[in-house]
Amino acid sequence: MQKLPLNVAKFVSIAEVASYTLNRLPPMYVASEEGKAFQMQRVEQMRGEIRTAVLRGIGAIMRDPLKKSTPLNIDEIDSFSTAHSILIELEEFARNIGVAQDKVSLDELSSKIRRG
């Protein structure tokens, strides 16, 4: 977006381009450092595909911008931070009921909750 001419960039919403682009790329969810490393390698391999998707997104938004689009307030709806907070609370809860290992089955956790 920084390379776009200023008169064009002011009419292109980064959020709209990001949404367009991410909806056209494969998901890249991670739950571990190993998964993150794997996905980062995948991103490097897909660099051309990602660039093409971004350019198409810019073109699509410039051709047909959403007229009355109110951007999401990321401060209020930050799902990553919310999910991360929930995971931290869940880990703390698991420790408090005596689940100390890194991996626990759902049945074992349910059993400890019922007994707890």
Backbone hydrogen bonds, N-H to C=O, Kabsch-Sander energy under -0.5 kcal/mol:
donor,donor_aa,acceptor,acceptor_aa,energy
4,L,1,M,-1.2
8,V,5,P,-1.4
9,A,5,P,-2.9
10,K,6,L,-1.7
11,F,8,V,-1.8
12,V,9,A,-1.2
13,S,11,F,-0.6
14,I,12,V,-0.5
17,V,13,S,-2.3
18,A,14,I,-2.9
19,S,15,A,-2.5
20,Y,16,E,-2.5
21,T,17,V,-2.8
22,L,18,A,-3.1
23,N,19,S,-1.9
24,R,21,T,-1.8
25,L,22,L,-0.9
36,K,32,S,-2.3
37,A,33,E,-2.5
38,F,34,E,-2.3
39,Q,35,G,-2.6
40,M,36,K,-2.3
41,Q,37,A,-1.8
42,R,38,F,-2.0
43,V,39,Q,-2.5
44,E,40,M,-1.9
45,Q,41,Q,-2.0
46,M,42,R,-1.8
47,R,44,E,-1.0
50,I,46,M,-2.9
51,R,47,R,-2.5
52,T,48,G,-2.4
53,A,49,E,-2.2
54,V,50,I,-2.4
55,L,51,R,-2.5
56,R,52,T,-2.5
57,G,53,A,-2.2
58,I,54,V,-2.5
59,G,55,L,-2.3
60,A,56,R,-2.9
61,I,57,G,-2.6
62,M,58,I,-2.4
63,R,59,G,-2.1
64,D,60,A,-2.2
69,S,66,L,-0.7
69,S,67,K,-0.8
70,T,68,K,-0.6
74,I,72,L,-1.1
76,E,73,N,-1.1
77,I,73,N,-2.3
79,S,77,I,-0.8
82,T,78,D,-2.4
83,A,79,S,-3.0
84,H,80,F,-2.7
85,S,81,S,-2.5
86,I,82,T,-2.3
87,L,83,A,-2.4
88,I,84,H,-2.2
89,E,85,S,-2.4
90,L,86,I,-2.6
91,E,87,L,-2.5
92,E,88,I,-2.3
93,F,89,E,-2.6
94,A,90,L,-2.7
95,R,91,E,-2.3
96,N,92,E,-2.3
97,I,93,F,-1.6
98,G,95,R,-1.4
99,V,94,A,-3.2
100,A,98,G,-0.9
109,L,105,S,-2.4
110,S,106,L,-2.8
111,S,107,D,-2.6
112,K,108,E,-2.3
113,I,109,L,-2.2
114,R,110,S,-2.4
115,R,111,S,-2.2
116,G,112,K,-2.3
